[in-house]
Amino acid sequence: MEEAKDILVLQASYTNPVHAEAICHVLNGYAEDPMGIGRPLAPEVLLHLPEELAKRPYAFSVLAFVNGEPAGLVNCFEGFSTFACRPLVNIHDVAVMKAFRGLGLSQQMLRKVEDIARQRGCCKITLEVLEGNAVAQASYARFGFSAGMFDPEHGRMLFWTKFL
């Protein structure tokens, strides 16, 4: 018989040492994954990330713990929709540690993000996903996300980057 899983999904407190450590642990696991950057984060990033997130009033994170172990993370930043004149939430990172995949954690964390977005009066939630990450795309589609588009005649929105 499979062991019962005690799953806890919550909004992280950046000043809580357990949450801060969990954020760094899961984000580093995501960074090491091929769908991340394929290598660990720099030690100085891990050392300062929670305190830097705490300085940003429009940042929030959702954590998932399974049997007390850090298992998942969603990092979010509030933005603003000029077309709706309302805030929005951009999901910057979604990560589930390899050992905890298949438990539905991403769906549970996305529900928590949506609850927070609704509490903040947001008009939408946005995210970026790699073109080759079919598993993540299926998860997001199952939650109700679709390719960004105003008018099909003009095509989908694209996410571009310029590194500084």
FENWONOR-V670703 format. One record per helix or strand. SS is the DSSP state (alpha for helix, beta for strand). FROM is the first residue (numbers start at 1). LEN is the number of residues. If there is no record, write none. Layout:
SS/FROM/LEN
SS/FROM/LEN
//
This chain:
beta/7/5
alpha/17/16
alpha/43/12
beta/59/8
beta/69/13
beta/86/11
alpha/98/3
alpha/105/15
beta/125/3
alpha/134/10
alpha/152/3
//
